[in-house]
Each structure stands twice: as C-alpha cells, then as structure tokens.
Amino acid sequence: MNIAEKEAALVRLGQYLAAKGPELEAVKERAYNANGWFIPSFIDNALENITRYFLSPAPLQQWLEGYPTIAAARTPKTVGIVSAGNIPLVGFHDWLCGFMSGHRVKMKLSSKDEILMKHILEKIGEWYPEEAHQTEIQDMLKHCDAYIATGSNNSARYFHYYFSKYPHIIRHNRTSAAILTGKESAEELSALADDVMMYFGLGCRNVTKVYTPVNYDFAPLLKALEKYSYLMDYHKYKNNYDYNLALLLLNNSPYMSNGSILLQEATSLFSPLSVLHYSFYIDMAQLQQELSGEEILQCLVGKDFTPFGYAQQPSLSDYADGVDTMKFLLAL
C-alpha cells in the first residue's frame, strides 16, 4: 500500500470506531471485563479522541505534510514496540507511526491492554489482507532493528540494557501539572477535572499537581471535581482513596476532600491514585521558568499553556516524551 492508500485505511478505521457497531461494543465489554480500570466511558473517550485527532482526514493530512520524505523508497526495517497498559489503546500512536512509515512492526502488548489493539489489527488484516503481516503481536521481541519501549523508570533501566545496541526510543515515568490563577471560570475548572480524573488519573497526561496563588480558594475546584464522584462506585479506585485517606489520618497530615479525591500540599509532581497534589506560588514568571526545566512533565495545563480540558486530547504531533516517533522511524 502506498501512503494515500494507508491514509484511506486509517480513515476507514476511524469510521468503523465511530460507528460503534455491535462487534466493537462486544470487544469493548471484553476489554472492561479483562481490566476493571477500563470502564466503558473511558474506553469510549479514548476511541473518540483517536477517531477525531488521529484518524480524521484533515489532521492526518496536516500531520503527514510535515514529513515530505515519507513516500520515498526505503528498505523496510523491523521495529519492536513495547506498549504500556495504563490507559486504553495507549500504544496506538506508536503503531500508527510504524504502519505509516512502512516498516515491519512487532508489538509486545501489555496484558492490561491487549484486547482493543488486537481487534483493531484484526480489522486492518480483514480489510487489507496484504497488510496483515506488517504487524505481528509477540510475547518476546527478538531480532528487531530498532525498538520503541514505554514503561516505568524501573522497566526503562532494563530496556536501556537490552536495547542499547540498537536505535531506540525509551520512555520513562512522566506526568502533567496545571497552573491556576484563581480567576478560572466554573467551566474551566470543570474541564480541569477531566484533565485530573479521566482514566482514573493513570495517564502521563493526567494532571497530578496544581500550582495555585497564595490564599487560593479551593472550594470551587473541589466542587468541579465532584463530577467524577461516581468513580467511588468502582472498588479499585475506592480502595486507593480509602488507603490514602488512612495514611493521611495516621500521619496527622493536613488534607482537603470532596469525598472522592484528596488534595494534599506536597512538593512532588507525582501523586498517588485518588490524590491531587498542590503547591502555592508567588511569582508566576519564576514558576514557569522552574517548570520549563522539568523533564518529567508531559503536559502543562493553564490559560497560557495547554487549554483546560485538552490534556487528554493529544494531536498526532504531541509525541510522548517530546520525541518525534515518525522522524525516528523515517531515519532508520
């Protein structure tokens, strides 16, 4: 398939996902049954974002225009992709880049997120049999020419050890933060709640810390976060909330809560599940300068940064860790 044909194939896939037919609905139910973190509304959100920002004709064409050599003849390589499993279809963007680059792709899927991706690959193989073998699912990635691996800081050490001899992209733990001015509207705070709570806060683009002015009134923020109070109906999340609340009480640590999320003052950008960290700032310019050097920040949300509510709506050009995956693949 040439680039135009592959682009058409991705658009067709987007139309299939948007149609929400009975076959796809059955797959989504299986994915939820296999992983209780993948609740139906979060799977739907992931699919809708992929359809809108990755598989629609306009964003696809605009993205591809940034790679004028993509249609050039090149010797296909074999690229191994190790996917994470923290949010639904988190490895889809890496696969899409591999698919469009023309390389052979071997994927090691997380056991937490394999049902949805396998179904998508099966549909591509069903519609385009000639492409069925471009991507293979494997339990162990061997004999690859390059690797793309996503995982924790701990697993990244192993990736560096095993893949050091090959061209590679290795991703570590990252998270996101937000800067508030105290003048946010109710609508903006409601959108921020999506950035914090979507996918239970498990994604690297989830806001796990907010920076606020001194004497900030947290009541409106806590009120906005109540839109996700239903997450307490899911025992996995509730267990984390109860555990972290118990720790705060045992340590006699100050905290705030609306009954479904805990707010704690802390310096760390990373916060435990069900906890949102916050810190106060005095000088906005100084804060921005400090955060500009934070390598672990995937996304910074605020009025002059990523708009509220858009942290979980990355475009094709919003590469994980800021490393251009397509550029890496085309250079192999």
N, C-alpha and C positions, 0 to 999 in steps of 0.2 A: 504494500500500500504506500502511495506517496503521501506527502504532507496534507494535501487537500482531502484525500480520502480518509486519513486518520482524523482530521479535524471533523469531518462529517460523521465519523463513527462516534466521536465523543459527544457531538450534538445529539445524535440518536440516543446515546446512553442517557444524556440529561433528560430527554423527553420521556424515556422509559421510567426513570426515577421520579419524575414529576407526576406521571400518570397514577402512581400508587395503586397499581393493579393487584389482583388477588395473590399472584405469585410472589410479588415483592412484599406484600403485607405478611405473608406466611414466613418469609425469610426474616423479616424484622422481629416477628414474635419469637422465632427460634433464637435470634441474637439476644433478645432480652432474657429468655429462659436460661441461656448459657452464661450470661453475665448480668447480674442484678443491677449493676451501675448503669447499664444501657437501657434506661427506661424509655418507653415509646416516644415521649415528647422530645427527648434529647436525640434519639435516632432521627426523628423527623427533622429536627433543626439542622443536624449535620448534613442530611441529604438535600435539604432545601438550599443550604449555603453552597454546597458543592455544585448543585444544579445552576444556581444563579451566578456564582462568581467564577466557576471553573469550566462549566460545560455549556455556556450560552455562546452563541456565535460572536457577538461583539467583543466581550472580554477575551475570548480565545484568540481572535484575530489580532487584537491590540497587543496581546502578550507575545504572539509569535512574530510580530513585526519587529520586536526587539532582538530577534536572533536571525539576522539575514542569511547566515550560513546553514541554517537548519536543514534546508533542502539539498545541500551539497552532498555529493557521494562520499561515503566514508566506510571503512571496514568495521562491521559491527563487532562490538566487544560484549563480554558477558559481565553484567553488573549485578552484584549481590546487594539486596536491600533487606536490612533487619528493621522491622517495624515495631513500634511501641503498641500498647493496647490500652492507653489511659482514656481515650475518648473514641467514639465511633468513627471508623474509617480514617484514623489519624495518619495512616501510611498512604492514603490515596494520592496525594500530591506527588510523592516520590515516584509512585508507579506511573502516574500520568507523564511525568518528565521522562522516565525511561521509555515509555511507549512512544512518545513523540520524537525522541532522539534516534530511534531506530536500533538501539542496542537490544541484545537479549537480556531479559530480566529474570533473575532468580530471587524469589521473595521468601523470607522466613517471617511468617506472621505470628504475632502474639496469640497465645491460646485464648486470651481475653477478647480478641477482636479478629476472628478469622472467618466467621460465617458471612458477614456482609461483603467482605472483599472477595471471597471465593465465589460468591454469587455473581458479582459484577464481572469477574474474569470468565465465568462460565457463559454469561450472556454475550460477551465480546466474542468468545470462541464459537458460540452458536450462530451468531450473525455473520462472522467473518472467519470461516474455518482456516483460511490461510494465515491468520494471525494467532491461532490457538496455541501455538508452541513458542510464541515470542516471550510469553511469561510462564514461568513454572513456579509452583509452590513447593518448597523443600523444607525439611526439618533441619538440615545442616547445609550451610553454604560452603561449597568447596569448588576449587578450580575456577574462580572468578577473576576477571582482570581488574576490577575495581569494586569498592564497597561503599555503601551508604548505611550507616547504623545509627539508630536512635535509642537512647536508654538513659538510665540514671548515671550519676557520676561514678558509681561503683562499677557498673557494667561497662562504662566508657573506658575504664582502665584496661579491661580485658580486650575490648575492641582495638584499642591502640596497640596492644601487644600482638594480637593475631593478625591485624590488617596493616601493620606498619610498613610492610614491604610493598604494598600496593597503593595506587591512588585511592584516596578515601575522603569521605566526609563523616566525621564522628560527632554526634550531638550529645550534649550534657544536659543536666537539670537546668531549666530556665523557668522564669515566672514573670508576672506582669504587675504593674503598680498604677495608681491613679493619683493625680494631684487635684485637690479640691480648693476652691477659693472661698467657699461659704455662701456664694451667690448663685449656686446651681438651682434651677427650677425643679419642681416635682417630677417633670417629665425626664429631665436629665438624670436625676437620682434613680428613677425607675429604670432607665437604660443602663445606668451603672450597676444596678442589681443584676442585670443579665450578665454583665462582664464578670461579676463576682461569682454568681451561683450557677450559671449554665454548666452542665456536665458535672454537677456537684462540686465544681471548683477544681477538677482534676487535670485540666489542660494547662499547658505552658502559657497560654494567652489569657488565662483566668487571672483577674486582679486579686492578689493575696495581701496587698498592703495599700493603704491610702495615706496620703500626706495632707494634713489639714492645718489651717491657721490656728494660732493660739486662741483659746476660748471658743473654739468651734462648737456649734450646737449639733450634737449627734442625733437628736430626736428625729429630724426629717429623714436622715439616712437610714436609721433603724426602721422607720415606718416604710420606706421604699423597699427595704429588704424583706418585708413581710409577704411580698408577692410570691416568695419561694418557701413560705412556711409549710406548704404541702410536702416538702422533702422529708419532713419529720415522719411522714407516713411510711417511709422506706427504712427498714430496720438497719441497713448498712450505714446510712447517714446518721440515724438517731443514735446508734451505738457510739459513733465518733463524737457526737455532740455531748452525750452523757459522760463519756470518758474524759473529754477535755474540760467539761464543767467541773467534774470531780477533782481534776488536777488543780484547777484554779482555786477551788474552795479549800483543798488540803493545804495549798501553799499560801493561802490567805492573800491571793493576788487580786488586785482591782480588775474589774471587767464590766462590760455592758452587754445586754442581751435583749432580744425581742422574742425570745422563746424558741428560735430556730437557728440563730447564728450568734456566735460570741465575738465581741470586739475587745481586743486586748492591746494595750500600748506595748510595743516591742520594737527593737532595732532591726530585727531580721526581716528581709523581704519575703522569705518563705514563711507560710503559716500552716499549722495543722489543718486537716479537713474539718470544716464546720467553724473555723476561727478566721477572723479577719484582723490583721494587724494594723495599727495606725501609729503615726508619729506626727508631732507638731513641727511646723517650720515658721521662721520669722521672715527670712528673705527668700522670695520666690526665685530670683535670679541665681542665688547661691545654691539653692536646692537643685535647680535644673542643671547647673554645672556639675554638681556631685553625682547626679543620676546619669549624666551623659557618659560617664566612665564605667558604669555598671554593666559588666559583660553578661551577667545572668538575667538582665532584663530583656524579655522578648518584646514587650509592648508597653508603652506608657500612655495612659489614658488621661484626657483632660481637654479643656477648651482649646488649647493651642497644640494639641497632640492628636492621637487617635481619638475621634469623637466618641462620646459616651454611647455605649450600646454596640460598638463596632469591633470590639476586641476579638469577638468570636466570629467575625466575618472577614477573614483574610482574603486578599485577592491572589491571583496566580503569581504575582510578583512579590508577595510577602513570604519570603523564604524563611524557614526555620533557622534560627541562629544567625540570620542575615547572610548566609552563604548561598550564592546563586547555584542551585542544583542543576539547572539546564546548562548554564555556562560550563560547569564542571563536566557534565556528560558530553557536551559537544567537543570539548578539548581532549578527550581521551584518544 
